[in-house]
Amino acid sequence: MIGIIRYLRGYVKLRVWGYAPERFMNLCTNRGIVLWGLSGSGGCYTMFLCLSDFFSIRDIVKKTKTRVAVLERHGLPFFMRDAGRRKMFLAGILCCLAFLTVMSRFIWAIDFVGNERITDDELTDFLNSRGVDYGTRKSALNTEALEAALRETFSQVTWTSLRIDGCRITVQIRENELPTQEERQAYAQRFTQGADMIAVRAGIVDSILTRAGVPQVKQGDSVESGDVLISGLIPVTDDDGTVREWQRTVADGDVVLEYQENVSLQQKLSYTYKNYTGREKRYRFFTLFDRRYAFPFSRCGYVRYDEVIQQERVRLLGQIDLPLFTGSIVCREYLPVDAVYDADSAKALLEDDFQKFLAGLEEKGVHIIQKDVKIIGKEDALVLQGQLTAHQEATALRPCAPVPETETQAGP
């Protein structure tokens, strides 16, 4: 606390020497002038003194025939004096603080997590159509409405989460997957008035296990997309079976649907591959908003070439993302060459694509129980087509339907 008071009042470091420096210090003590940080050698002393007391030692200096020199100046009064001489520096600091404050109110980065079949460009176009882009004010965002619109626009999306962290918005989605227990609980908390579990595709109920709610289907029933599988409305009845009231809950359970999915893959026999010549050119660039500026300004001059782009976003203080990217571009020239697959190679590629297709379904929680496919040869391609029988928990939550009309309970 003493140090803070001294800083606010200001203080100086003195060097005292001459005829009687010891008498100088004694007179200062007698007049109530505080000295600290005292040190000395060879008749020369250094000490610290408050700025207000510095102006009252002139007669003491004359009386003791000593000499005084100011070595250092500290404290707020000296800072303010020096700052007054650097008005442009202070103005720069204020402008920088104002800039950071204003920029922190907007979105400058958009991240997508969990999308596999839906591309980043599709999600970006969706957000742009809803008025979400670089420079959008954070206070104008309605994350719940965006999440609902995202699920309605993309049928394969079963779970969404939009989170604003600083100047960054993170869009996390799941595509036709069963959410984890933590995600299910967080998702269910949004349905304060209860929720029904519905089917997100047509199929036949293979099995049903209800943990919360009232089942509306049984094993072997056929359902369509949007049908209620487990209702979140629980009837409370009297002794005579009359429904007295309805309780609301978030439906929960495991419902496995069996369905048929058509598959059709094609492998063309003729193809074109890129024969790279080995020539390439490099450029540096920066991108401001959606406009790119490359250096040098001349074009690469190749008729056919690929671009390999490496870029990174500029951040202020490592925290605030700006709509500014810097990076490099490598243009690699190539010549197109026409070629033809033999039958065995084309069949191997087609079967490999089919296995990748099955692996993608397995990752999304789809279990293939039967495959009925065949390969058909055409003039310029091989075609794999057929039908798959699959099991999947293809469900989602939806706000509860309106309470059904009930008969008025008869009086005694």
C-alpha positions as CSV (number, residue, x, y, z in Angstrom):
1,M,0.0,0.0,0.0
2,I,2.8,2.4,0.8
3,G,4.4,1.7,-2.5
4,I,1.1,2.5,-4.3
5,I,0.8,5.8,-2.4
6,R,4.3,6.8,-3.3
7,Y,3.8,5.9,-6.9
8,L,0.6,8.1,-7.1
9,R,2.4,11.0,-5.4
10,G,5.6,10.6,-7.3
11,Y,9.1,10.3,-5.9
12,V,12.7,10.9,-7.0
13,K,16.1,9.3,-6.3
14,L,18.7,11.8,-5.1
15,R,22.5,11.9,-4.8
16,V,23.7,14.1,-1.9
17,W,27.4,15.1,-1.4
18,G,29.4,18.1,-0.2
19,Y,30.3,19.8,3.1
20,A,27.8,18.0,5.6
21,P,25.5,15.5,3.9
22,E,24.9,13.9,7.4
23,R,23.5,17.2,8.7
24,F,21.3,17.4,5.6
25,M,19.7,14.1,6.5
26,N,19.2,15.1,10.1
27,L,17.5,18.4,9.2
28,C,15.2,16.5,6.8
29,T,14.3,14.1,9.6
30,N,13.6,17.0,12.0
31,R,11.2,18.6,9.5
32,G,9.3,15.4,9.0
33,I,10.7,14.7,5.5
34,V,10.8,10.9,5.0
35,L,13.9,9.5,3.3
36,W,14.2,5.8,2.4
37,G,16.5,3.5,0.4
38,L,19.5,5.2,2.0
39,S,23.0,4.1,0.9
40,G,26.3,5.7,0.7
41,S,30.1,5.4,0.3
42,G,33.0,7.9,0.3
43,G,30.9,10.8,1.5
44,C,28.3,10.4,-1.2
45,Y,24.8,9.3,-0.4
46,T,21.8,8.1,-2.4
47,M,18.2,8.1,-1.2
48,F,14.6,8.3,-2.3
49,L,12.4,11.3,-1.5
50,C,8.7,12.2,-2.2
51,L,8.1,14.7,-5.0
52,S,6.2,17.1,-2.7
53,D,9.1,17.1,-0.2
54,F,11.7,17.7,-2.9
55,F,10.6,21.3,-3.3
56,S,11.0,22.0,0.4
57,I,14.7,21.0,0.8
58,R,16.1,24.0,-1.0
59,D,16.9,26.0,2.2
60,I,18.3,22.8,3.8
61,V,20.7,22.4,0.9
62,K,21.9,26.0,1.3
63,K,22.2,25.8,5.1
64,T,24.3,22.5,5.0
65,K,26.3,23.6,1.9
66,T,25.6,20.3,0.2
67,R,25.0,19.5,-3.4
68,V,22.0,17.5,-4.7
69,A,21.5,15.8,-8.0
70,V,18.3,14.0,-9.3
71,L,19.2,10.5,-10.5
72,E,15.8,9.0,-11.2
73,R,12.2,10.1,-11.5
74,H,9.3,7.7,-10.7
75,G,5.5,7.8,-10.2
76,L,2.3,8.9,-11.9
77,P,3.1,12.6,-12.2
78,F,6.2,11.9,-14.3
79,F,4.3,9.4,-16.4
80,M,1.6,11.8,-17.1
81,R,4.1,14.5,-18.1
82,D,5.9,12.1,-20.4
83,A,2.6,10.9,-21.9
84,G,1.6,14.5,-22.6
85,R,4.6,14.7,-24.9
86,R,3.6,11.6,-26.7
87,K,0.0,12.3,-27.7
88,M,0.1,10.2,-30.8
89,F,1.3,7.2,-28.7
90,L,-1.6,7.6,-26.3
91,A,-4.0,8.1,-29.2
92,G,-2.7,4.9,-30.8
93,I,-3.3,2.9,-27.5
94,L,-6.8,4.3,-27.2
95,C,-7.6,3.5,-30.9
96,C,-6.2,-0.1,-30.4
97,L,-8.4,-0.7,-27.3
98,A,-11.4,0.7,-29.2
99,F,-10.6,-1.5,-32.2
100,L,-10.3,-4.6,-30.0
101,T,-13.5,-3.8,-28.2
102,V,-15.5,-3.3,-31.4
103,M,-14.0,-6.4,-33.2
104,S,-14.8,-8.7,-30.2
105,R,-18.5,-8.1,-30.8
106,F,-18.5,-9.8,-34.2
107,I,-17.9,-13.3,-35.6
108,W,-14.6,-13.7,-37.4
109,A,-14.2,-17.5,-37.5
110,I,-16.5,-20.4,-38.4
111,D,-15.6,-24.0,-37.6
112,F,-17.5,-27.2,-38.6
113,V,-17.1,-30.4,-36.6
114,G,-18.6,-33.9,-37.3
115,N,-19.7,-33.4,-40.9
116,E,-18.7,-36.2,-43.3
117,R,-21.3,-36.4,-46.0
118,I,-22.2,-32.7,-45.8
119,T,-19.4,-30.5,-47.0
120,D,-18.1,-27.4,-45.4
121,D,-19.2,-25.4,-48.4
122,E,-22.8,-26.6,-48.1
123,L,-22.8,-25.7,-44.4
124,T,-21.2,-22.3,-45.2
125,D,-23.9,-21.6,-47.8
126,F,-26.6,-22.6,-45.3
127,L,-25.2,-20.1,-42.7
128,N,-24.9,-17.4,-45.3
129,S,-28.5,-17.9,-46.3
130,R,-29.4,-17.3,-42.7
131,G,-27.3,-14.2,-42.4
132,V,-24.3,-15.7,-40.6
133,D,-21.0,-14.8,-42.2
134,Y,-17.7,-13.2,-41.2
135,G,-18.5,-9.9,-39.5
136,T,-21.9,-10.9,-38.2
137,R,-22.7,-9.3,-34.9
138,K,-22.9,-11.9,-32.1
139,S,-25.9,-10.4,-30.5
140,A,-27.9,-11.0,-33.7
141,L,-27.4,-14.7,-33.6
142,N,-30.1,-17.1,-32.5
143,T,-28.4,-20.4,-32.0
144,E,-31.5,-22.4,-31.2
145,A,-33.3,-21.2,-34.3
146,L,-30.2,-22.0,-36.4
147,E,-29.9,-25.5,-34.9
148,A,-33.6,-26.2,-35.7
149,A,-33.2,-24.8,-39.3
150,L,-30.1,-27.0,-39.8
151,R,-31.9,-30.1,-38.8
152,E,-34.8,-29.2,-41.1
153,T,-32.6,-28.4,-44.1
154,F,-30.4,-31.5,-43.9
155,S,-32.4,-34.7,-43.3
156,Q,-29.2,-36.7,-42.5
157,V,-28.5,-34.5,-39.5
158,T,-29.8,-36.0,-36.3
159,W,-28.0,-33.8,-33.7
160,T,-26.7,-30.2,-33.8
161,S,-24.9,-27.8,-31.5
162,L,-23.9,-24.2,-32.2
163,R,-21.4,-22.7,-29.7
164,I,-20.0,-19.2,-29.7
165,D,-16.6,-19.0,-28.1
166,G,-15.1,-15.5,-28.3
167,C,-15.2,-14.4,-31.9
168,R,-15.5,-18.0,-33.2
169,I,-18.7,-20.0,-33.8
170,T,-18.4,-23.8,-33.8
171,V,-21.1,-25.8,-35.6
172,Q,-21.1,-29.4,-34.4
173,I,-23.3,-32.0,-36.1
174,R,-23.9,-35.7,-36.3
175,E,-25.2,-37.4,-39.4
176,N,-27.6,-40.3,-38.8
177,E,-25.8,-41.4,-35.7
178,L,-27.0,-42.2,-32.2
179,P,-25.8,-39.4,-29.9
180,T,-23.7,-40.2,-26.9
181,Q,-25.4,-40.3,-23.5
182,E,-24.0,-36.9,-22.5
183,E,-25.2,-35.4,-25.8
184,R,-28.6,-37.0,-25.4
185,Q,-29.0,-35.5,-22.0
186,A,-27.9,-32.0,-23.1
187,Y,-30.2,-32.3,-26.2
188,A,-33.1,-33.4,-24.1
189,Q,-32.8,-30.5,-21.7
190,R,-34.0,-28.2,-24.5
191,F,-37.4,-29.8,-24.5
192,T,-38.9,-28.3,-21.4
193,Q,-42.4,-29.3,-22.5
194,G,-41.5,-32.9,-23.3
195,A,-40.5,-34.6,-26.5
196,D,-41.6,-37.6,-28.7
197,M,-39.1,-40.0,-30.3
198,I,-39.9,-40.2,-34.0
199,A,-38.5,-42.2,-36.9
200,V,-36.3,-40.4,-39.3
201,R,-36.8,-43.0,-42.1
202,A,-39.3,-45.6,-43.2
203,G,-38.8,-49.2,-42.1
204,I,-40.1,-52.1,-39.9
205,V,-39.6,-52.1,-36.2
206,D,-37.1,-54.9,-35.4
207,S,-36.9,-54.2,-31.7
208,I,-38.0,-51.6,-29.2
209,L,-36.9,-50.9,-25.6
210,T,-38.5,-48.0,-23.8
211,R,-36.8,-46.2,-20.9
212,A,-39.1,-43.1,-20.7
213,G,-42.4,-42.4,-22.3
214,V,-45.2,-44.6,-23.8
215,P,-44.4,-46.8,-26.8
216,Q,-46.6,-46.3,-29.8
217,V,-45.4,-49.2,-32.0
218,K,-44.4,-52.8,-31.4
219,Q,-42.0,-55.2,-33.1
220,G,-43.0,-55.9,-36.7
221,D,-44.9,-52.6,-37.2
222,S,-44.2,-50.6,-40.4
223,V,-43.4,-46.9,-39.8
224,E,-42.8,-43.9,-42.1
225,S,-40.4,-41.1,-41.6
226,G,-41.9,-38.7,-38.9
227,D,-44.1,-41.4,-37.2
228,V,-44.0,-41.3,-33.4
229,L,-42.3,-44.3,-31.9
230,I,-42.3,-43.4,-28.2
231,S,-44.6,-40.7,-27.0
232,G,-43.5,-38.2,-24.4
233,L,-47.1,-37.8,-23.2
234,I,-48.0,-40.1,-20.3
235,P,-51.7,-40.4,-19.4
236,V,-52.7,-40.3,-15.7
237,T,-56.0,-42.2,-15.3
238,D,-58.6,-42.6,-12.6
239,D,-59.9,-45.9,-11.3
240,D,-62.5,-46.1,-14.1
241,G,-59.9,-45.6,-16.8
242,T,-60.7,-41.9,-17.5
243,V,-57.7,-39.8,-18.4
244,R,-57.4,-37.2,-15.7
245,E,-54.3,-35.4,-16.9
246,W,-51.2,-35.8,-19.1
247,Q,-47.7,-35.7,-17.9
248,R,-44.9,-34.7,-20.2
249,T,-41.4,-36.2,-20.4
250,V,-38.6,-36.6,-22.9
251,A,-39.1,-39.9,-24.6
252,D,-36.0,-42.2,-24.4
253,G,-35.4,-45.7,-25.6
254,D,-33.7,-47.9,-28.2
255,V,-35.7,-48.5,-31.4
256,V,-34.1,-50.5,-34.2
257,L,-35.6,-50.3,-37.6
258,E,-35.1,-52.7,-40.4
259,Y,-35.2,-51.3,-43.9
260,Q,-34.1,-51.9,-47.5
261,E,-31.6,-49.6,-49.1
262,N,-30.8,-49.6,-52.8
263,V,-27.2,-49.3,-53.9
264,S,-25.8,-48.4,-57.3
265,L,-22.1,-47.8,-58.0
266,Q,-20.5,-47.3,-61.3
267,Q,-16.9,-47.6,-62.5
268,K,-16.1,-46.3,-66.0
269,L,-13.7,-48.2,-68.1
270,S,-12.2,-45.1,-69.7
271,Y,-10.5,-42.5,-67.6
272,T,-8.1,-39.6,-67.7
273,Y,-5.2,-39.2,-65.4
274,K,-2.9,-36.2,-64.8
275,N,0.7,-36.5,-66.0
276,Y,2.6,-33.8,-64.1
277,T,5.4,-32.2,-66.1
278,G,7.5,-31.1,-63.0
279,R,7.1,-27.4,-63.7
280,E,5.7,-25.3,-61.0
281,K,5.4,-21.7,-59.8
282,R,5.0,-20.3,-56.3
283,Y,3.1,-17.3,-55.1
284,R,2.6,-15.5,-51.8
285,F,-0.9,-14.1,-51.1
286,F,-3.2,-12.6,-48.5
287,T,-7.0,-12.8,-48.4
288,L,-9.1,-10.0,-47.0
289,F,-12.7,-11.0,-46.5
290,D,-13.4,-12.9,-49.8
291,R,-10.8,-11.3,-52.0
292,R,-7.4,-12.7,-52.6
293,Y,-4.3,-10.7,-53.5
294,A,-1.3,-12.7,-54.8
295,F,2.3,-11.7,-55.4
296,P,3.7,-11.5,-58.0
297,F,0.6,-10.3,-59.9
298,S,1.4,-12.1,-63.1
299,R,-0.5,-15.3,-64.0
300,C,1.3,-18.6,-63.9
301,G,0.8,-19.1,-67.7
302,Y,0.0,-22.9,-67.5
303,V,-2.9,-24.1,-69.5
304,R,-3.7,-27.0,-67.1
305,Y,-2.5,-27.0,-63.5
306,D,-3.4,-27.8,-60.0
307,E,-3.2,-25.3,-57.1
308,V,-1.8,-26.4,-53.7
309,I,-2.8,-23.8,-51.2
310,Q,-1.5,-23.4,-47.7
311,Q,-3.0,-20.6,-45.6
312,E,-3.5,-19.6,-42.0
313,R,-5.7,-17.0,-40.3
314,V,-4.2,-13.9,-38.7
315,R,-5.0,-13.5,-35.0
316,L,-4.7,-10.5,-32.7
317,L,-3.0,-11.5,-29.4
318,G,-3.5,-15.1,-30.4
319,Q,-7.2,-14.8,-29.5
320,I,-9.2,-12.6,-31.9
321,D,-9.6,-14.0,-35.4
322,L,-9.5,-11.5,-38.2
323,P,-11.0,-11.9,-41.7
324,L,-7.4,-12.0,-43.0
325,F,-5.5,-15.0,-44.3
326,T,-1.9,-15.3,-45.4
327,G,-0.3,-18.2,-47.2
328,S,1.3,-19.6,-50.4
329,I,0.1,-21.1,-53.6
330,V,2.0,-23.7,-55.7
331,C,0.8,-24.1,-59.3
332,R,1.8,-27.5,-60.7
333,E,1.5,-28.0,-64.5
334,Y,0.1,-31.3,-65.8
335,L,-1.0,-32.9,-69.1
336,P,-4.2,-35.0,-69.4
337,V,-3.7,-38.5,-70.6
338,D,-6.5,-40.8,-71.7
339,A,-6.4,-44.5,-70.6
340,V,-8.7,-47.6,-70.3
341,Y,-9.0,-50.0,-67.4
342,D,-9.1,-53.7,-68.2
343,A,-12.1,-55.7,-66.8
344,D,-10.3,-57.1,-63.8
345,S,-8.9,-53.8,-62.7
346,A,-12.3,-52.1,-63.1
347,K,-14.0,-54.8,-61.1
348,A,-11.4,-54.6,-58.3
349,L,-11.9,-50.8,-58.1
350,L,-15.7,-51.2,-58.1
351,E,-15.5,-53.8,-55.3
352,D,-13.2,-51.5,-53.3
353,D,-15.7,-48.6,-53.6
354,F,-18.5,-51.0,-52.4
355,Q,-16.4,-51.9,-49.3
356,K,-15.8,-48.3,-48.6
357,F,-19.5,-47.6,-48.9
358,L,-20.3,-50.4,-46.4
359,A,-17.6,-49.1,-44.0
360,G,-19.2,-45.7,-44.2
361,L,-22.6,-47.1,-43.2
362,E,-21.0,-49.1,-40.4
363,E,-19.5,-45.9,-39.0
364,K,-22.9,-44.3,-38.9
365,G,-24.4,-47.1,-36.9
366,V,-25.9,-49.1,-39.8
367,H,-25.6,-52.8,-39.5
368,I,-25.9,-54.7,-42.8
369,I,-27.6,-58.1,-42.3
370,Q,-28.1,-59.1,-45.9
371,K,-26.5,-58.1,-49.3
372,D,-28.1,-58.9,-52.7
373,V,-25.9,-57.1,-55.3
374,K,-24.5,-58.0,-58.6
375,I,-22.1,-56.5,-61.2
376,I,-23.4,-55.8,-64.7
377,G,-21.1,-54.9,-67.6
378,K,-22.0,-52.2,-70.0
379,E,-20.3,-50.7,-73.0
380,D,-18.1,-48.2,-71.2
381,A,-18.6,-49.1,-67.5
382,L,-19.2,-51.7,-64.9
383,V,-22.2,-51.2,-62.6
384,L,-22.7,-52.7,-59.2
385,Q,-26.4,-52.6,-58.2
386,G,-28.7,-54.3,-55.8
387,Q,-30.3,-54.0,-52.4
388,L,-29.1,-54.1,-48.8
389,T,-31.1,-55.1,-45.7
390,A,-30.0,-53.1,-42.8
391,H,-30.7,-52.4,-39.1
392,Q,-30.3,-48.9,-37.6
393,E,-31.5,-46.8,-34.7
394,A,-32.9,-44.1,-37.0
395,T,-34.6,-41.9,-34.4
396,A,-34.8,-38.3,-33.4
397,L,-36.6,-36.1,-30.8
398,R,-39.4,-33.7,-31.6
399,P,-41.5,-31.5,-29.3
400,C,-44.5,-33.4,-27.9
401,A,-47.7,-33.4,-30.0
402,P,-50.7,-31.5,-28.6
403,V,-52.5,-33.1,-25.7
404,P,-55.3,-35.4,-27.0
405,E,-58.9,-34.4,-26.2
406,T,-60.2,-36.5,-23.4
407,E,-63.7,-37.1,-22.1
408,T,-64.9,-35.0,-19.2
409,Q,-64.9,-37.0,-16.1
410,A,-68.5,-37.7,-14.9
411,G,-69.6,-36.4,-11.6
412,P,-71.0,-38.6,-8.8
